[in-house]
């Protein structure tokens, strides 16, 4: 290979093929193209956005648990739900969309579903607190129905998280229990179950902070920093079954 005297590349170009189809997710962009392999070449890397969303979700769980448990004064509800609303939009939904672009089905569904719940709950409570919405009767059945549905969805996330790690499984277990106890507490008007749900929410938030910290530090130092637990030590994982494409898997890649 011949180099010019100014340090540039000669007629014979040493090239590197770069695949951007997964990180961009736009069908109009060619799946690969060639870039000159040069020491000053730019390297574009899309990092894992999980920590970004987990920090927001953990903050929401912790603050709501402290509020419902009576550890934050009632007038502070406006502050709590304002943060829940903003974090739900800017952190959970954005993270869900980022995971969708990265073709991560579990992350996309989990963050967008839980983010939508947080946004809806925050908007509803802010409307009540500001007097924009007036209730003319009990809403126990409505709250029970919503919490029961999200308890089921969280349980599905719990089953899927078994494929990941122990810490993630514990996080979704506590989230499922939060929704389940909240549904029962709303139906039977039990202060004891409401308090239990508040403490479970705080525990879920703390576990989420642990996961977010591990994800963030792991991405920063490019190595595992906090232990997350490995389910493989409890038994040999079964051999993966041949993948059959469906409409959903074709869409997600």
C-alpha positions in Angstrom: 0.0 0.0 0.0 1.4 3.4 -1.0 1.0 6.4 1.2 1.2 10.0 0.1 3.8 12.2 1.7 1.2 14.3 3.6 0.1 11.3 5.6 -3.1 10.7 3.7 -4.2 7.4 2.2 -2.9 6.5 -1.2 -4.8 5.0 -4.1 -5.2 1.7 -2.4 -7.8 2.4 0.3 -7.8 0.3 3.5 -11.5 0.2 4.4 -13.6 -1.0 7.2 -17.2 -2.1 6.8 -19.6 -0.5 9.4 -23.1 -1.9 10.0 -25.6 0.8 11.1 -28.8 -1.0 10.3 -29.4 -2.0 14.0 -28.5 1.3 15.6 -30.4 3.5 13.1 -33.4 1.4 12.4 -34.3 3.2 9.1 -35.1 1.0 6.1 -33.9 3.7 3.6 -30.3 3.6 4.9 -28.1 0.8 3.4 -27.3 -1.9 5.8 -23.5 -1.2 5.5 -21.1 1.0 3.8 -17.3 1.5 3.7 -15.3 4.0 5.8 -11.6 4.7 5.5 -9.8 3.0 8.4 -7.9 6.0 9.8 -6.7 6.7 13.3 -8.8 9.8 13.4 -12.0 8.1 12.2 -15.1 8.8 14.3 -16.6 5.8 16.2 -20.3 5.9 16.9 -21.6 3.6 19.6 -25.1 3.5 21.1 -24.8 2.7 24.8 -27.4 0.9 26.9 -30.1 3.3 28.0 -31.4 1.1 30.7 -29.8 3.1 33.6 -31.4 6.3 32.3 -34.9 4.8 32.6 -34.3 2.8 35.8 -33.1 5.9 37.7 -36.4 7.6 36.8 -38.6 4.6 37.6 -36.8 4.0 40.9 -37.3 7.6 41.9 -41.0 7.4 41.2 -41.5 4.2 43.2 -39.5 5.6 46.2 -41.3 8.9 46.3 -44.8 7.4 45.9 -44.0 4.9 48.6 -42.8 7.6 51.0 -45.9 9.7 50.2 -48.5 6.9 50.6 -46.7 5.8 53.8 -47.1 9.2 55.4 -43.4 10.0 55.4 -43.9 12.9 53.1 -46.5 15.6 54.1 -49.7 15.6 52.1 -49.0 19.1 50.7 -45.9 17.6 49.2 -48.0 15.4 46.9 -47.9 18.1 44.2 -44.1 18.0 44.2 -44.1 14.2 44.1 -46.5 13.8 41.3 -44.9 16.6 39.3 -41.6 14.7 39.4 -43.4 11.4 38.6 -45.0 13.1 35.5 -41.8 14.5 34.1 -39.7 11.4 34.8 -42.4 9.2 33.2 -42.2 11.2 30.0 -38.5 12.1 29.7 -37.0 8.9 31.2 -39.3 5.9 31.0 -41.0 6.7 27.6 -37.8 7.9 26.0 -36.0 4.8 27.3 -38.7 2.6 25.9 -38.4 4.2 22.5 -34.7 3.8 22.6 -35.0 0.1 23.4 -37.5 -0.2 20.5 -34.9 1.2 18.2 -32.3 -1.2 19.6 -34.8 -4.0 18.9 -35.1 -5.0 22.6 -38.7 -6.2 23.0 -38.6 -6.7 26.8 -37.1 -3.3 27.5 -39.4 -1.5 25.0 -42.6 -3.0 26.4 -41.6 -2.7 30.1 -40.5 0.9 30.0 -43.3 2.2 27.9 -46.1 0.3 29.8 -44.8 1.3 33.2 -44.1 4.8 32.0 -47.6 5.2 30.7 -49.0 4.0 34.0 -46.8 6.6 35.9 -47.9 9.4 33.6 -51.6 8.5 33.9 -51.4 8.3 37.7 -49.5 11.6 38.0 -51.9 13.4 35.7 -55.0 12.1 37.6 -53.6 13.0 41.0 -52.5 16.4 39.9 -56.0 17.1 38.4 -57.5 16.1 41.8 -55.1 18.2 43.8 -55.6 21.3 41.7 -59.4 20.9 41.8 -59.7 20.5 38.0 -61.5 17.2 38.5 -64.2 16.7 41.1 -65.2 13.2 42.3 -68.9 12.6 43.2 -68.6 9.1 44.5 -66.2 6.3 45.4 -63.7 5.0 42.8 -62.6 1.9 44.6 -63.6 -0.4 41.8 -61.9 1.7 39.2 -58.6 1.8 41.2 -58.9 -2.0 41.9 -59.3 -2.8 38.2 -56.4 -0.6 37.1 -54.0 -2.1 39.8 -55.1 -5.6 39.1 -54.4 -5.3 35.4 -51.0 -3.9 36.0 -50.3 -6.6 38.6 -50.9 -9.1 35.8 -48.7 -7.3 33.4 -45.9 -7.0 36.0 -46.3 -10.7 36.7 -45.6 -11.4 33.0 -42.5 -9.2 33.2 -41.5 -11.2 36.3 -41.7 -14.4 34.3 -39.6 -12.9 31.5 -37.0 -11.5 33.9 -36.1 -15.0 35.1 -34.1 -15.2 31.8 -32.0 -12.2 33.0 -30.6 -12.0 36.5 -31.6 -12.3 40.2 -31.7 -8.6 40.9 -34.0 -7.9 38.0 -36.3 -10.7 39.0 -36.5 -9.4 42.6 -37.3 -5.9 41.2 -40.3 -7.2 39.2 -41.4 -9.4 42.0 -41.7 -6.4 44.3 -43.4 -4.4 41.6 -45.9 -7.1 41.1 -46.6 -7.2 44.9 -47.0 -3.4 44.9 -49.8 -3.6 42.3 -51.4 -6.6 43.9 -51.6 -5.2 47.4 -52.7 -1.9 46.1 -55.6 -3.6 44.2 -56.7 -5.4 47.3 -56.3 -2.4 49.6 -58.4 -0.3 47.3 -61.2 -2.9 47.2 -61.4 -3.6 51.0 -60.3 -0.2 52.2 -57.5 -1.6 54.4 -55.0 0.9 55.9 -52.8 -2.1 56.7 -52.5 -3.2 53.1 -52.0 0.4 52.0 -49.1 0.7 54.4 -47.7 -2.7 53.2 -48.0 -1.5 49.6 -46.1 1.7 50.5 -43.2 -0.2 52.0 -43.1 -2.6 49.0 -42.9 0.4 46.7 -40.0 1.8 48.7 -38.2 -1.6 48.5 -38.9 -1.9 44.8 -37.4 1.6 44.4 -34.3 0.7 46.3 -33.8 -2.5 44.2 -34.3 -0.4 41.1 -31.6 2.1 42.2 -29.3 -0.9 42.7 -30.0 -2.1 39.2 -29.6 1.4 37.7 -26.3 2.0 39.6 -25.0 -1.3 38.4 -26.0 -0.6 34.8 -24.6 2.9 34.8 -21.2 2.0 36.4 -20.9 -1.1 34.2 -21.4 1.0 31.1 -19.0 3.6 32.4 -16.1 1.3 33.4 -17.0 -1.3 30.7 -17.0 -4.2 33.2 -19.4 -5.6 35.8 -19.3 -3.5 39.0 -22.2 -4.7 41.1 -23.2 -8.3 41.3 -26.7 -9.0 39.8 -26.9 -12.7 40.3 -26.9 -15.4 37.7 -29.7 -17.9 37.4 -27.5 -20.4 35.6 -26.0 -21.5 38.9 -29.3 -22.9 40.0 -29.6 -25.3 37.1 -28.6 -25.8 33.5 -30.5 -23.7 31.1 -32.4 -25.7 28.4 -31.2 -25.5 24.9 -32.8 -22.7 22.9 -35.6 -23.7 20.6 -35.5 -22.8 16.9 -37.0 -19.4 16.4 -40.2 -19.2 14.5 -40.9 -15.8 13.0 -44.3 -14.1 13.8 -45.6 -10.7 13.0 -44.3 -9.4 16.3 -40.8 -10.8 15.9 -40.5 -9.7 12.3 -41.4 -6.2 13.4 -38.9 -6.2 16.3 -36.2 -7.9 14.2 
